[in-house]
Amino acid sequence: MLTIITASIFYKMPHLIIEYSSNLSTKLEVQTLVDRVHAAALETGMFKLGAVRTRATARDIYRIADGHPDNGFVHLVLRIAQGRETQAKRRAGEAIFDAICDELQPLFETTPLGISFEIQEIEQTLSFKKNNLHEIVRRRTEQAKESS
């Protein structure tokens, strides 16, 4: 038997997936970028901490523009549940894109670089999840408050 449990659309997901050309691996602080994007998503107020997943992966096989080996890219995809108003998605997108661009600005000034970002909505009827993170994060937060 399949039971579908829905929470407020406002807090579901997101998944933030950063792809970057592997020629940037020595120039890019990937964990710092992941942390910055993760924080920017949370700062929008649209997502709960236990829902946010941010990851990055280098792409070894690619061709950018004229194929020059110095050309690089960083592409971010934000995958979210359906149901949010366009303006709310736009505001969140602008805030996250600003954060990634700010983080990459020093690299942008010295490297041929394409930075892109898109928001994709996931059709809920085709999305399957099992998650205990919300409860665990809530307990950790409470324990940290008690310890301070």
C-alpha positions as a Markdown table, in Angstrom:
| # | Residue | x | y | z |
|---|---|---|---|---|
| 1 | Met | 0.0 | 0.0 | 0.0 |
| 2 | Leu | 1.3 | 3.4 | -1.0 |
| 3 | Thr | 0.7 | 6.3 | 1.4 |
| 4 | Ile | 1.3 | 9.8 | 0.1 |
| 5 | Ile | 1.9 | 12.4 | 2.8 |
| 6 | Thr | 2.0 | 16.0 | 1.6 |
| 7 | Ala | 3.3 | 18.9 | 3.6 |
| 8 | Ser | 2.9 | 22.6 | 2.8 |
| 9 | Ile | 4.2 | 23.3 | -0.7 |
| 10 | Phe | 5.9 | 26.3 | 0.8 |
| 11 | Tyr | 8.5 | 24.2 | 2.6 |
| 12 | Lys | 9.0 | 21.1 | 0.3 |
| 13 | Met | 12.4 | 20.5 | -1.2 |
| 14 | Pro | 14.6 | 22.1 | -2.9 |
| 15 | His | 17.4 | 20.2 | -4.5 |
| 16 | Leu | 20.3 | 22.5 | -5.6 |
| 17 | Ile | 22.6 | 20.9 | -8.1 |
| 18 | Ile | 25.8 | 22.6 | -9.2 |
| 19 | Glu | 27.6 | 21.4 | -12.2 |
| 20 | Tyr | 31.0 | 22.9 | -13.2 |
| 21 | Ser | 33.6 | 22.3 | -15.8 |
| 22 | Ser | 36.4 | 20.2 | -14.4 |
| 23 | Asn | 39.0 | 22.8 | -15.6 |
| 24 | Leu | 37.8 | 25.0 | -12.7 |
| 25 | Ser | 38.6 | 22.4 | -10.0 |
| 26 | Thr | 41.9 | 24.0 | -9.0 |
| 27 | Lys | 40.4 | 27.5 | -9.2 |
| 28 | Leu | 37.1 | 27.0 | -7.5 |
| 29 | Glu | 36.4 | 26.4 | -3.8 |
| 30 | Val | 33.6 | 24.0 | -4.4 |
| 31 | Gln | 32.6 | 23.4 | -0.7 |
| 32 | Thr | 32.5 | 27.2 | -0.2 |
| 33 | Leu | 30.2 | 27.5 | -3.2 |
| 34 | Val | 28.0 | 24.7 | -2.0 |
| 35 | Asp | 27.7 | 26.4 | 1.4 |
| 36 | Arg | 27.0 | 29.8 | -0.1 |
| 37 | Val | 24.2 | 28.4 | -2.4 |
| 38 | His | 22.7 | 26.4 | 0.5 |
| 39 | Ala | 22.6 | 29.4 | 2.8 |
| 40 | Ala | 21.1 | 31.6 | 0.0 |
| 41 | Ala | 18.3 | 29.1 | -0.5 |
| 42 | Leu | 17.6 | 29.0 | 3.3 |
| 43 | Glu | 17.7 | 32.8 | 3.5 |
| 44 | Thr | 14.8 | 33.1 | 1.0 |
| 45 | Gly | 12.5 | 31.8 | 3.7 |
| 46 | Met | 10.9 | 29.4 | 1.3 |
| 47 | Phe | 12.5 | 26.2 | 2.6 |
| 48 | Lys | 13.0 | 24.4 | 5.9 |
| 49 | Leu | 16.5 | 23.4 | 6.8 |
| 50 | Gly | 15.7 | 19.7 | 6.7 |
| 51 | Ala | 14.4 | 20.0 | 3.2 |
| 52 | Val | 17.4 | 21.6 | 1.5 |
| 53 | Arg | 19.9 | 19.4 | -0.4 |
| 54 | Thr | 22.8 | 21.0 | -2.2 |
| 55 | Arg | 25.5 | 19.1 | -4.1 |
| 56 | Ala | 28.1 | 19.8 | -6.8 |
| 57 | Thr | 29.7 | 17.7 | -9.4 |
| 58 | Ala | 32.5 | 18.4 | -11.9 |
| 59 | Arg | 31.9 | 17.6 | -15.5 |
| 60 | Asp | 35.0 | 16.1 | -17.3 |
| 61 | Ile | 33.5 | 16.0 | -20.8 |
| 62 | Tyr | 32.3 | 19.3 | -22.2 |
| 63 | Arg | 32.8 | 21.8 | -24.9 |
| 64 | Ile | 32.2 | 25.5 | -24.2 |
| 65 | Ala | 31.9 | 28.2 | -26.9 |
| 66 | Asp | 35.0 | 28.0 | -29.2 |
| 67 | Gly | 36.4 | 25.0 | -27.4 |
| 68 | His | 39.3 | 26.9 | -25.8 |
| 69 | Pro | 40.6 | 24.9 | -22.8 |
| 70 | Asp | 40.4 | 28.0 | -20.5 |
| 71 | Asn | 36.6 | 28.3 | -21.0 |
| 72 | Gly | 34.6 | 27.2 | -18.0 |
| 73 | Phe | 31.1 | 27.0 | -16.8 |
| 74 | Val | 29.1 | 26.8 | -13.5 |
| 75 | His | 25.5 | 25.8 | -13.9 |
| 76 | Leu | 23.0 | 25.6 | -11.0 |
| 77 | Val | 19.6 | 23.9 | -11.1 |
| 78 | Leu | 17.1 | 24.4 | -8.4 |
| 79 | Arg | 14.5 | 21.7 | -8.4 |
| 80 | Ile | 11.4 | 22.5 | -6.4 |
| 81 | Ala | 7.9 | 21.2 | -5.8 |
| 82 | Gln | 5.1 | 22.7 | -7.9 |
| 83 | Gly | 2.7 | 25.2 | -6.5 |
| 84 | Arg | 4.6 | 28.3 | -5.7 |
| 85 | Glu | 3.6 | 31.7 | -7.3 |
| 86 | Thr | 5.8 | 32.9 | -10.1 |
| 87 | Gln | 6.8 | 36.0 | -8.3 |
| 88 | Ala | 8.0 | 34.0 | -5.2 |
| 89 | Lys | 10.0 | 31.7 | -7.4 |
| 90 | Arg | 11.5 | 34.7 | -9.2 |
| 91 | Arg | 12.5 | 36.4 | -6.0 |
| 92 | Ala | 14.1 | 33.3 | -4.6 |
| 93 | Gly | 15.9 | 32.7 | -8.0 |
| 94 | Glu | 17.3 | 36.2 | -8.1 |
| 95 | Ala | 18.6 | 35.9 | -4.5 |
| 96 | Ile | 20.2 | 32.6 | -5.2 |
| 97 | Phe | 21.7 | 33.7 | -8.5 |
| 98 | Asp | 23.1 | 36.9 | -6.9 |
| 99 | Ala | 24.7 | 34.7 | -4.2 |
| 100 | Ile | 26.4 | 32.4 | -6.8 |
| 101 | Cys | 27.5 | 35.3 | -8.9 |
| 102 | Asp | 29.0 | 37.1 | -5.9 |
| 103 | Glu | 30.8 | 34.0 | -4.8 |
| 104 | Leu | 32.2 | 33.5 | -8.4 |
| 105 | Gln | 33.0 | 37.1 | -9.1 |
| 106 | Pro | 36.8 | 36.8 | -8.5 |
| 107 | Leu | 36.9 | 33.8 | -10.8 |
| 108 | Phe | 34.7 | 35.6 | -13.3 |
| 109 | Glu | 37.2 | 38.5 | -13.5 |
| 110 | Thr | 40.1 | 36.2 | -14.4 |
| 111 | Thr | 38.6 | 33.3 | -16.4 |
| 112 | Pro | 36.3 | 32.9 | -19.4 |
| 113 | Leu | 33.2 | 31.7 | -17.5 |
| 114 | Gly | 29.6 | 31.1 | -18.2 |
| 115 | Ile | 27.3 | 31.2 | -15.1 |
| 116 | Ser | 23.8 | 29.9 | -15.5 |
| 117 | Phe | 20.9 | 29.0 | -13.3 |
| 118 | Glu | 17.4 | 27.6 | -13.8 |
| 119 | Ile | 14.5 | 26.6 | -11.7 |
| 120 | Gln | 12.7 | 23.4 | -12.5 |
| 121 | Glu | 9.4 | 22.3 | -11.0 |
| 122 | Ile | 9.0 | 18.6 | -10.1 |
| 123 | Glu | 5.7 | 17.0 | -10.9 |
| 124 | Gln | 4.6 | 15.7 | -7.5 |
| 125 | Thr | 2.8 | 12.6 | -8.9 |
| 126 | Leu | 6.1 | 11.4 | -10.3 |
| 127 | Ser | 8.3 | 12.2 | -7.3 |
| 128 | Phe | 8.9 | 9.6 | -4.6 |
| 129 | Lys | 10.6 | 10.4 | -1.2 |
| 130 | Lys | 11.4 | 9.0 | 2.2 |
| 131 | Asn | 12.9 | 11.4 | 4.7 |
| 132 | Asn | 13.5 | 11.5 | 8.4 |
| 133 | Leu | 15.7 | 14.6 | 8.3 |
| 134 | His | 13.1 | 17.1 | 9.4 |
| 135 | Glu | 12.7 | 15.4 | 12.8 |
| 136 | Ile | 16.4 | 14.8 | 13.3 |
| 137 | Val | 17.3 | 18.4 | 12.4 |
| 138 | Arg | 14.6 | 19.6 | 14.8 |
| 139 | Arg | 16.0 | 17.4 | 17.6 |
| 140 | Arg | 19.6 | 18.5 | 17.0 |
| 141 | Thr | 18.5 | 22.2 | 17.1 |
| 142 | Glu | 16.7 | 21.7 | 20.4 |
| 143 | Gln | 19.7 | 19.8 | 21.8 |
| 144 | Ala | 22.0 | 22.6 | 20.7 |
| 145 | Lys | 19.8 | 25.2 | 22.4 |
| 146 | Glu | 19.7 | 23.2 | 25.6 |
| 147 | Ser | 23.5 | 22.9 | 25.6 |
| 148 | Ser | 24.1 | 26.6 | 25.2 |
